[in-house]
Amino acid sequence: MKLVIIEGPGKKETLKKYLGEGYEVVATKGHIRDLNSKELSVDLNSFTPHYYIIPDKQDVVAELQKKAKKSEEILLATDPDREGEAISWHIANILNIDPEQKCRIEFNEISKKAVENALKQPRTINKKLVDAQQARRVLDRIVGYKLSPIICKAIKPRLSAGRVQSIALKLVVDREKEIREFKPEEYWIVSGDFSKQKAVQSFKATLNSYKNEKIKPVSKEEVDKITADLNSADYIIESIKKTKTKSNPSAPFTTSTMQQDALNKLGMSLSKTSFCAQSLYEGVDIAGEGKIALITYIRTDSTRVSADMMESSRNFISEKYGKDFIPAKPNIYASKKNAQDAHEAIRPISIEMTPERVKSSLKDELYKLYKLIYDRFMASQMSPAIYDNVSVDISANDYCFRATGRTVDFEGYTVVYKNYSDATAGEENAKIPKLEEKEKLKLIKLDTEQKFTKPPARFTEASLVKAMEEKGIGRPATYAPTITVLAFRGYTMKEGKSLKPTELGEAVTDYLDKYFKGVINVKFTANMENRLDDIAEKGEQWQEVIAAFWNGFKGLLSGADKYSSEFKIKPVETEEVCELCGSKMLLREGKYGKFLGCSNFPECRNIKKYGEKPANVKPVGVCPECGKDVLPRKSKTGRIFYSCSGYPDCKFMSWDIPTSEKCPQCNNILYKKVLKSKTTIKCNKCDYVKEISEKNNASEN
């Protein structure tokens, strides 16, 4: 019996189907050996990492050792990337596999052909890839474990910093500062509705130039002068230009472009996209066919496509759409300069496995992502779209208006990609009637519109991934986890789809900018990624790369002010009143989490758990926004109001008591208002009111 060791249990069933008899498959469920999370676990003299078996993987290791003893051959089939190579190396160490033994197999897709080819060409573990991964792990551990305690002392407890994480945060914070400092500038658009002299149909043209120079009015006064100059003008067609243009298809997906498009076109978060893509890669149950992997490996920065897949896709396209829809030569896409190019692009394993064929077997989100991947790949192998363009210049005294139009001459790749908004944006402009040069036009009306320049948009998850990739920060496998940890740590928050830094996120970035700018900056981080690539590609000594970094970093550590009050996060005043002295309670954060402390400290040292109800105060209802207890409070003027016990996380407050009833007219929450003369149940949204008797009122209280 031959033992095949993989990472994810999700692909176990799919893989066994292609391996056949004589093979046993065991999944490690990720790493089985790592650095101890309770200590640095790195010797800062030699940079030797001290690995240990992860506690919850002891049973997995025991199973591997037991099965390895009974196996005639062990094949390590972990994921085909640097991290997968490192996991294979750890397994080989634990199972005492000879480093010169050809025990490593890899496949970019879980298909019969790919698995059979992998079995025919096992290789030794690639130590360069392992060293590159070790260097990354050690580097990130040093930065995280040396930097995090410092910012905890400088700002507040339970914070973290990281080599890539802190740069991603800096991008978000710097963008927010750009937005805050942005000063909008006024500009105006002048346009006209025109028609032929005796025609009804009109078309729009926009003011483009004055005396052959571009014009962009910046004030009402300029616009008024322009419109005055145009009052008596004749509008003559100066020139008509007709051209054909091509729109080329985009390359097939890489990890980052898939994540961007899934959010922009499908509204899928990074975590949801990663989960769905992993499922499609490992295999899904297809009715009548069993568990089948639908796409190639999902962590890649390459746009390369195998010759076999190019040929089969071209044949498929030719048969389905016609020969005009395939280019004379296959489309080849260049990968980015710093791409590792270790695998193919993300694509369907079989072009015959159309989205329509598998739709009934897939959950909606899996189907949508698979269709996006399939359609993007299909389009990438097709001919360009061709458009007929017309540009009309209309002279009026010394001014020139321009009208443009575009119609589709040949659909090309858009025949499969037209359902996605950015592929068809501006595909067909408003129709321009048949015109002739020197023809006089009729002006129907002039329109003027005031505009203001806008600040740069906040990052979304998708645009942050794009920025990280363009700047060389992180690698395909790190984009989603990095952005997720920023939210988890409370450094960023979402406003709609946009990412906004919190006060805490800005404080962390400002501190790092002041004391660690030499290391926590985009250029340095991108250069370090290149150095890590050199270890994998050129065999550079990884300890020397780490040593060069450490020699500079340790100086910054010693020079940082760990006790500066400049960056401390101020406590939040709450509506809680200290039962000992009557002062307001402040929400603070300590080593063990949030707590309430008296604002009269140190004279009053009263503290209590965050969320603990004030003594002798009974809840009067349930918060309609978060479900926690609603408690009666007193305002500074002595008036009673009601607010959520979860303040300040939940800021619900009301002068009336919220009930669990819904308004029969608008389905809004009903509130109870207690007056001396009567008690009413009322809706704060519509005009619904109901009086309740004193007896009912007494029973409800």
C-alpha positions in Angstrom: 0.0 0.0 0.0 1.3 3.5 -0.9 0.6 6.4 1.4 -0.3 9.8 -0.1 -0.3 12.7 2.3 -2.3 15.9 1.4 -3.3 19.0 3.3 -7.0 19.6 2.9 -9.4 16.8 3.7 -11.9 18.3 1.2 -10.0 16.9 -1.8 -9.4 13.5 -0.3 -12.4 11.9 -2.0 -11.7 13.5 -5.3 -8.1 12.4 -5.3 -8.8 8.8 -4.3 -11.1 8.5 -7.3 -8.1 9.1 -9.6 -5.4 7.2 -7.6 -7.4 4.0 -7.6 -6.5 0.8 -5.7 -3.3 0.5 -3.8 -3.2 4.0 -2.4 -4.3 5.4 0.9 -4.8 9.1 1.4 -4.3 11.0 4.7 -4.9 14.7 5.2 -2.9 16.8 7.6 -5.5 19.6 7.7 -2.8 22.2 7.2 0.5 22.6 9.2 1.4 19.9 11.7 4.6 21.6 12.9 5.2 25.3 13.6 6.9 27.8 15.9 5.5 27.8 19.5 3.0 30.7 19.8 3.9 31.2 23.5 7.4 32.3 22.8 9.7 33.8 20.1 11.0 30.3 19.1 13.8 31.8 17.0 17.5 32.0 18.0 18.4 35.6 17.3 22.1 34.7 16.9 21.8 32.0 14.3 18.1 32.6 13.4 17.5 28.9 13.8 13.7 28.3 14.2 12.6 26.0 17.0 9.7 24.0 15.7 7.3 21.9 17.7 4.3 19.7 16.8 1.1 21.7 17.1 -0.8 20.3 20.1 -4.1 19.6 18.3 -2.1 17.7 15.5 -0.6 15.1 17.8 -3.3 12.6 16.7 -2.6 13.3 13.1 1.1 12.8 13.5 0.5 9.5 15.4 -1.7 8.3 12.5 0.9 9.3 9.9 3.7 7.5 11.8 1.6 4.4 12.2 0.6 4.3 8.5 4.1 5.2 7.3 5.5 2.1 8.9 3.1 -0.1 7.0 3.5 1.7 3.6 5.8 0.6 0.8 6.1 4.2 -0.4 5.2 7.6 0.9 4.2 10.4 -1.5 3.9 14.0 -0.2 1.2 15.7 -2.2 0.7 18.9 -0.2 -0.3 22.1 -2.1 1.9 23.2 -5.0 3.3 26.4 -3.4 6.1 27.4 -1.0 3.9 26.8 2.1 2.9 23.4 0.7 6.6 22.6 0.1 7.5 23.6 3.7 4.7 21.3 5.0 6.1 18.4 3.0 9.5 19.1 4.5 8.1 19.1 8.0 6.3 15.8 7.4 9.5 14.3 5.9 11.4 15.3 9.1 8.8 13.8 11.4 8.6 10.6 9.4 12.4 10.4 8.9 12.2 10.4 5.1 15.6 10.7 3.4 15.9 14.2 2.0 17.3 12.8 -1.3 14.3 10.5 -1.7 11.9 11.3 -4.6 8.8 11.6 -2.4 7.3 14.9 -3.5 4.5 15.0 -6.1 2.4 18.0 -7.1 -0.4 18.8 -9.4 -2.0 22.1 -10.4 -5.4 20.6 -10.8 -7.1 17.5 -9.3 -7.9 15.7 -12.6 -7.1 12.2 -13.7 -4.5 13.3 -16.2 -2.7 15.7 -13.8 -2.6 13.1 -10.9 -1.3 10.3 -13.3 1.4 12.6 -14.6 2.4 13.6 -11.0 2.7 9.9 -10.0 5.1 9.4 -13.0 7.5 12.1 -12.0 8.1 12.3 -8.2 10.9 14.6 -7.2 12.9 15.5 -4.1 11.7 18.3 -1.8 12.8 21.6 -3.2 14.9 23.0 -0.3 15.1 26.5 -1.9 11.3 26.8 -1.7 11.4 25.5 1.9 14.1 28.0 2.8 12.1 30.9 1.3 9.1 29.8 3.4 11.2 29.4 6.5 12.7 32.9 6.0 9.2 34.4 5.6 8.0 32.6 8.8 11.0 33.6 10.9 10.9 37.2 9.6 7.2 37.6 10.4 7.7 36.0 13.8 10.5 38.4 14.7 8.6 41.5 13.6 5.4 40.4 15.2 6.8 39.3 18.5 9.2 42.2 18.9 7.0 44.9 17.7 3.6 44.0 19.1 4.6 44.3 22.8 6.0 47.7 22.1 2.8 49.1 20.6 0.8 47.5 23.4 2.8 49.5 26.0 2.7 52.7 23.9 -1.0 52.6 22.8 -3.1 50.0 24.6 -3.0 46.3 25.5 -3.8 43.4 23.1 -2.5 44.9 19.9 -0.5 43.4 17.1 1.8 44.6 14.3 3.2 42.7 11.4 5.5 43.1 8.4 2.7 42.9 5.8 -0.3 43.6 8.1 1.0 47.0 9.2 1.7 48.1 5.6 -1.8 47.2 4.5 -3.1 49.2 7.4 -0.9 52.1 6.4 -2.4 52.2 2.9 -5.9 52.5 4.4 -4.8 55.2 6.9 -2.9 57.2 4.3 -5.8 57.1 2.0 -8.1 58.4 4.8 -5.7 61.2 5.5 -5.7 62.1 1.8 -9.5 62.2 1.8 -9.5 64.4 5.0 -7.1 66.8 3.6 -8.6 67.0 0.1 -9.9 70.4 -1.0 -12.6 70.1 -3.8 -12.1 72.3 -6.8 -15.0 73.7 -8.8 -15.5 73.0 -12.5 -18.4 73.2 -14.9 -19.6 71.1 -17.9 -21.2 72.9 -20.8 -23.2 70.8 -23.2 -25.7 71.2 -25.9 -28.6 69.3 -27.5 -28.4 69.5 -31.3 -30.3 68.2 -34.2 -30.3 68.5 -38.0 -32.3 71.5 -39.3 -35.5 69.7 -40.0 -35.1 66.6 -37.8 -36.8 65.7 -34.5 -34.1 63.3 -33.2 -31.4 65.1 -31.1 -28.0 64.2 -29.9 -25.7 65.7 -27.2 -22.3 67.2 -27.6 -20.0 68.6 -24.9 -17.9 71.8 -25.0 -14.3 70.6 -25.7 -12.1 73.5 -26.7 -11.7 77.2 -27.2 -9.4 78.5 -30.0 -8.1 74.9 -30.4 -7.1 74.6 -26.8 -8.9 72.4 -24.2 -11.3 74.3 -22.0 -12.6 73.5 -18.5 -14.6 76.4 -16.9 -13.9 76.7 -13.2 -16.5 79.3 -12.2 -20.0 80.6 -12.9 -18.6 83.8 -14.3 -16.6 81.8 -16.9 -19.7 79.8 -17.8 -21.8 83.0 -18.1 -19.3 84.5 -20.5 -19.2 81.3 -22.6 -23.0 81.1 -22.9 -23.2 84.8 -23.8 -20.6 84.3 -26.5 -22.7 81.4 -27.9 -26.0 83.2 -27.9 -25.7 84.3 -31.5 -23.3 81.5 -32.8 -23.9 79.3 -35.8 -23.3 75.7 -35.1 -21.4 74.1 -38.0 -20.0 70.6 -38.3 -16.3 71.1 -38.5 -15.2 67.5 -38.9 -16.4 63.9 -38.8 -14.0 61.1 -37.9 -14.9 57.4 -38.2 -12.6 54.7 -36.9 -12.7 51.1 -35.8 -11.2 50.2 -32.4 -10.5 46.9 -30.7 -11.2 45.9 -27.2 -9.0 43.0 -26.1 -10.1 40.4 -23.5 -8.6 40.4 -20.0 -6.2 37.7 -18.9 -7.6 34.7 -17.0 -7.8 35.1 -13.3 -4.9 35.2 -10.8 -5.8 35.0 -7.1 -6.0 38.8 -6.7 -8.0 39.5 -9.9 -10.4 36.8 -8.9 -10.9 38.3 -5.5 -11.4 41.8 -7.0 -13.9 40.7 -9.5 -15.8 38.4 -7.1 -16.4 41.4 -4.8 -17.0 44.0 -7.6 -19.3 41.8 -9.7 -20.8 39.3 -7.3 -20.6 41.2 -4.0 -18.6 38.3 -2.4 -16.3 39.1 0.4 -12.7 38.0 0.4 -13.4 35.2 3.0 -16.4 34.0 1.1 -14.5 34.0 -2.2 -11.6 32.1 -0.7 -14.0 29.5 0.8 -15.9 29.0 -2.5 -12.8 28.8 -4.6 -11.2 26.2 -2.3 -14.4 24.1 -2.6 -14.3 24.3 -6.4 -10.6 23.4 -6.4 -11.0 20.4 -4.0 -14.1 19.0 -5.6 -17.9 19.2 -5.5 -20.5 16.6 -5.9 -21.9 16.7 -9.4 -25.1 14.7 -10.1 -24.4 11.4 -11.9 -20.6 12.0 -11.8 -19.6 12.0 -8.2 -17.1 14.4 -6.6 -15.2 16.4 -9.3 -12.7 19.3 -9.0 -13.8 22.1 -11.3 -10.9 24.6 -11.2 -7.2 24.7 -11.0 -5.1 25.7 -8.0 -6.4 29.0 -6.5 -3.2 30.6 -5.1 -1.4 31.9 -8.1 0.0 35.1 -9.6 0.5 33.7 -13.1 -1.7 34.2 -16.2 -0.1 31.2 -18.0 -2.3 28.6 -19.6 -1.2 25.1 -20.7 -1.0 24.3 -24.4 -3.5 21.5 -24.0 -6.1 23.8 -22.4 -5.5 26.5 -25.1 -6.1 24.0 -27.8 -9.2 22.4 -26.3 -10.8 25.8 -25.5 -10.1 27.1 -29.1 -11.8 24.0 -30.5 -14.8 24.5 -28.2 -15.1 28.2 -29.0 -14.9 27.5 -32.8 -17.6 24.8 -32.6 -19.9 26.9 -30.5 -19.5 30.4 -31.8 -17.6 30.0 -35.1 -14.0 30.4 -36.3 -14.2 34.2 -36.3 -14.3 34.1 -32.5 -10.9 32.6 -32.1 -7.7 34.7 -32.8 -5.3 33.5 -35.5 -2.8 32.8 -32.8 -3.6 31.8 -29.2 -3.7 34.7 -26.7 -0.7 34.8 -24.5 -0.7 37.1 -21.4 2.4 38.4 -19.7 2.5 37.9 -15.9 3.5 40.8 -13.7 7.1 41.6 -13.2 7.4 40.2 -9.7 5.1 37.2 -10.3 6.4 33.8 -9.1 4.7 32.1 -12.1 4.8 28.8 -10.3 1.4 27.6 -11.6 -1.1 28.3 -14.3 -3.9 30.9 -14.1 -7.1 30.0 -12.3 -9.2 28.3 -14.9 -11.8 25.5 -15.4 -10.2 22.1 -15.5 -12.4 21.1 -18.4 -13.9 23.5 -20.9 -16.6 20.9 -21.5 -17.8 21.3 -17.9 -19.9 24.4 -18.6 -21.6 26.4 -15.8 -25.0 25.3 -17.2 -24.0 21.7 -16.9 -23.2 21.9 -13.2 -25.6 24.6 -12.1 -28.2 22.2 -10.7 -25.5 20.5 -8.5 -24.0 23.7 -7.1 -25.1 26.1 -4.3 -25.8 29.5 -5.7 -22.6 31.2 -4.5 -20.4 28.3 -5.9 -22.2 28.5 -9.2 -21.8 32.2 -9.5 -18.1 32.1 -8.8 -17.5 29.1 -11.1 -19.4 30.9 -13.9 -17.3 34.0 -13.3 -14.0 32.0 -13.5 -15.3 29.9 -16.5 -16.5 33.0 -18.5 -13.4 35.0 -17.8 -11.2 32.1 -19.0 -13.4 31.5 -22.1 -13.3 35.2 -23.0 -9.5 35.3 -22.5 -9.1 32.8 -25.4 -11.4 34.7 -27.8 -11.0 37.3 -30.5 -11.2 41.0 -29.6 -14.5 42.9 -29.8 -14.5 45.5 -32.6 -16.4 48.8 -32.5 -17.4 51.5 -35.0 -16.5 54.9 -33.5 -17.6 58.3 -34.7 -16.4 61.6 -33.4 -18.1 64.8 -34.5 -16.6 68.3 -33.9 -19.1 71.2 -34.0 -17.7 74.7 -34.3 -19.5 77.8 -32.8 -17.5 81.0 -33.1 -14.1 80.1 -31.5 -15.6 77.3 -29.5 -15.8 73.6 -30.4 -18.3 71.0 -29.1 -17.6 67.3 -29.5 -20.0 64.3 -29.8 -18.9 60.7 -29.8 -20.7 57.5 -30.4 -19.7 53.8 -30.5 -21.6 50.8 -31.8 -20.6 47.1 -31.8 -19.3 45.8 -35.2 -18.2 42.4 -33.9 -19.0 41.0 -30.4 -15.8 38.9 -30.1 -15.1 37.9 -26.5 -18.0 40.0 -25.2 -20.4 37.4 -26.5 -19.6 35.4 -23.3 -18.6 38.3 -21.0 -21.4 40.8 -21.6 -23.3 40.0 -18.4 -20.5 41.6 -16.4 -20.9 45.3 -16.0 -17.3 46.5 -16.7 -17.1 44.5 -20.0 -20.1 46.4 -21.5 -19.7 49.8 -19.9 -19.9 52.4 -22.7 -20.2 49.6 -25.2 -22.8 51.5 -27.2 -23.3 55.3 -26.9 -26.3 57.3 -27.9 -26.9 57.1 -31.7 -25.5 60.0 -33.7 -27.6 60.7 -36.9 -26.0 60.7 -40.3 -24.2 64.0 -40.7 -22.1 65.8 -43.3 -19.2 68.2 -42.8 -20.0 71.9 -43.0 -23.7 71.1 -42.3 -25.4 73.7 -40.1 -27.1 72.3 -37.0 -29.9 73.5 -34.9 -29.2 74.2 -31.2 -32.1 73.0 -29.1 -30.7 74.1 -25.7 -27.5 74.6 -23.8 -27.0 72.9 -20.4 -24.5 74.0 -17.7 -23.7 71.8 -14.7 -21.6 72.7 -11.7 -19.3 70.0 -10.5 -16.6 69.5 -7.9 -13.5 67.3 -8.0 -13.8 64.4 -5.6 -11.3 63.0 -3.2 -9.8 59.5 -3.9 -12.2 56.8 -2.9 -11.7 54.7 0.2 -10.3 51.3 -0.3 -12.6 48.3 -0.6 -11.4 44.8 0.1 -11.0 44.4 -3.7 -9.1 47.6 -4.3 -6.8 47.1 -1.3 -5.9 43.7 -2.7 -5.2 45.3 -6.0 -3.0 48.0 -4.3 -1.1 45.3 -2.3 -0.4 43.3 -5.5 0.7 46.4 -7.5 3.0 47.5 -4.8 4.5 44.1 -4.2 3.2 43.7 -0.7 2.5 40.1 0.4 1.7 37.2 -1.9 -1.5 35.6 -3.2 -2.0 33.4 -0.2 -1.7 36.4 2.2 -4.1 39.0 0.8 -7.3 37.8 2.3 -5.9 36.8 5.8 -4.1 40.1 6.1 -7.2 42.2 5.4 -9.2 40.0 7.7 -6.9 40.5 10.6 -7.1 44.3 10.3 -10.8 44.1 10.9 -10.4 41.5 13.7 -7.9 43.7 15.6 -10.3 46.7 15.3 -7.9 48.6 13.1 -10.4 49.0 10.2 -14.2 49.1 10.0 -16.6 48.9 7.0 -18.8 51.6 5.8 -20.8 49.9 3.1 -18.2 48.2 1.0 -15.5 50.7 2.0 -12.7 50.2 4.5 -12.2 53.0 7.0 -9.5 53.1 9.6 -10.6 53.3 13.2 -9.0 55.7 15.7 -7.0 52.8 17.0 -5.8 51.9 13.5 -4.7 55.5 12.9 -2.9 55.6 16.3 -1.0 52.4 15.5 0.0 53.7 12.1 1.1 57.0 13.4 3.3 55.3 16.1 4.9 53.0 13.6 5.5 56.0 11.2 7.3 57.8 13.9 9.5 55.1 15.3 9.7 52.3 12.6 9.4 54.2 9.3 12.6 52.6 8.1 11.0 49.1 8.2 7.3 49.6 8.1 7.0 51.3 4.7 5.9 50.2 1.2 9.3 50.3 -0.5 11.1 48.3 2.2 8.4 45.7 2.4 8.3 45.2 -1.4 12.1 44.9 -1.5 11.9 42.3 1.2 9.4 40.3 -0.8 11.9 40.3 -3.7 14.7 39.2 -1.3 12.5 36.3 -0.2 11.9 35.4 -3.9 15.7 35.4 -4.4 16.0 32.7 -1.8 13.6 30.5 -3.7 14.9 31.3 -7.2 18.6 31.9 -6.7 19.3 29.9 -3.5 20.5 32.8 -1.4 21.3 32.0 2.2 18.1 32.8 4.1 19.8 33.4 7.4 21.9 36.1 5.8 18.7 37.9 4.5 17.2 37.7 8.1 20.5 38.9 9.7 20.6 42.0 7.4 17.1 42.9 8.4 17.6 42.2 12.2 20.8 44.4 12.4 18.7 47.4 11.4 15.5 46.5 13.1 16.9 46.0 16.6 18.2 49.5 16.6 14.7 50.8 15.9 13.3 48.7 18.7 15.7 50.1 21.2 15.0 53.7 20.0 11.2 53.5 20.3 9.5 55.3 23.1 7.3 52.5 24.7 5.7 54.8 27.2 4.8 57.9 25.1 1.4 59.3 26.1 1.1 60.9 22.6 -0.5 57.8 21.1 -2.5 56.5 24.0 -6.2 55.8 23.2 -8.3 57.9 25.5 -11.1 56.1 27.5 -14.7 56.5 26.4 -17.1 58.2 28.7 -20.3 56.1 29.3 -23.7 56.8 30.7 -22.9 54.6 33.6 -22.8 56.4 37.0 -20.4 55.2 39.7 -22.5 53.8 42.6 -19.8 54.8 45.0 -19.2 58.5 44.2 -21.7 59.4 41.5 -19.1 60.2 38.8 -19.3 58.9 35.2 -17.8 55.5 34.5 -15.2 55.3 31.7 -14.8 52.4 29.3 -11.2 51.3 29.4 -9.2 48.4 28.0 -6.7 46.4 30.0 -4.6 43.3 29.6 -7.7 41.1 30.0 -10.1 43.1 27.9 -12.6 45.9 28.4 -13.7 47.2 31.8 -15.5 50.2 33.4 -13.5 52.4 35.7 -14.5 55.5 37.6 -13.6 58.8 36.0 -12.8 60.1 39.5 -9.7 57.9 39.7 -7.5 57.9 41.7 -9.8 59.4 44.4 -12.3 56.6 43.6 -11.0 53.3 42.5 -14.3 51.6 41.6 -14.1 49.2 38.6 -16.4 46.6 37.3 -16.7 44.2 34.3 -17.8 45.7 31.0 -21.4 44.9 30.4 -22.2 44.3 34.1 -25.5 45.8 35.0 -25.5 48.7 37.5 -26.4 47.7 41.0 -30.2 47.8 41.8 -31.2 48.7 38.3 -33.6 46.4 36.6 -33.9 46.2 32.8 -37.2 47.6 31.4 -37.0 46.1 27.9 -34.8 44.6 25.1 -32.7 46.7 22.8 -34.3 46.7 19.3 -30.9 47.1 17.7 -28.7 44.5 19.4 -30.9 42.5 21.7 -29.2 43.4 25.0 -31.1 44.8 28.1 -32.4 48.3 28.0 -31.8 50.2 31.3 -33.3 53.4 32.7 -30.8 56.3 33.0 -30.9 59.8 34.3 -29.8 62.7 32.1 -27.8 65.6 33.5 -31.1 67.5 34.0 -32.6 64.6 35.9 -34.9 63.5 33.2 -35.4 59.7 32.7 -34.3 58.1 29.4 -33.7 54.5 28.3 -30.5 53.2 26.7 -28.8 49.9 25.8 -26.6 48.2 28.4 -24.1 47.5 25.6 -23.2 51.2 25.3 -20.8 52.4 23.7 -20.8 49.5 21.2 -24.5 50.0 20.8 -25.7 53.6 21.0 -29.5 53.0 21.1 -31.4 55.4 23.4 -35.0 56.6 23.7 -37.2 58.7 25.9 -39.8 55.9 25.7 -39.5 52.3 26.6 -39.1 49.9 23.6 -41.5 46.9 23.7 -41.3 43.5 21.9 -44.5 44.4 19.9 -44.5 45.5 16.2 -46.7 48.2 14.7 -49.7 46.7 12.8 -49.4 49.6 10.3 -45.7 49.8 9.4 -44.1 46.9 11.3 -41.8 49.2 13.3 -41.0 48.6 17.0 -43.7 50.0 19.4 -42.7 52.1 22.4 -44.5 52.5 25.8 -44.9 56.1 27.0 -45.9 56.4 30.6 -47.5 59.7 31.7 -49.3 60.6 35.0 -52.7 60.6 33.3 -52.3 57.7 31.0 -50.0 55.1 29.4 -49.9 54.6 25.6 -48.3 52.2 23.2 -47.2 54.2 20.2 -45.2 54.0 17.0 -42.4 56.5 16.5 -42.5 56.1 12.8 -46.2 56.4 11.9 -49.3 57.7 13.6 -50.3 54.5 15.3 -51.3 55.0 19.1 -53.0 52.7 21.5 -54.0 53.5 25.1 -53.6 50.7 27.7 -55.5 50.4 31.0 -53.9 50.9 34.4 -54.5 47.2 35.1 -52.6 46.1 32.0 -49.9 48.6 32.7 -49.5 47.2 36.2 -49.2 43.7 35.0 -46.7 44.6 32.3 -44.4 46.3 34.9 
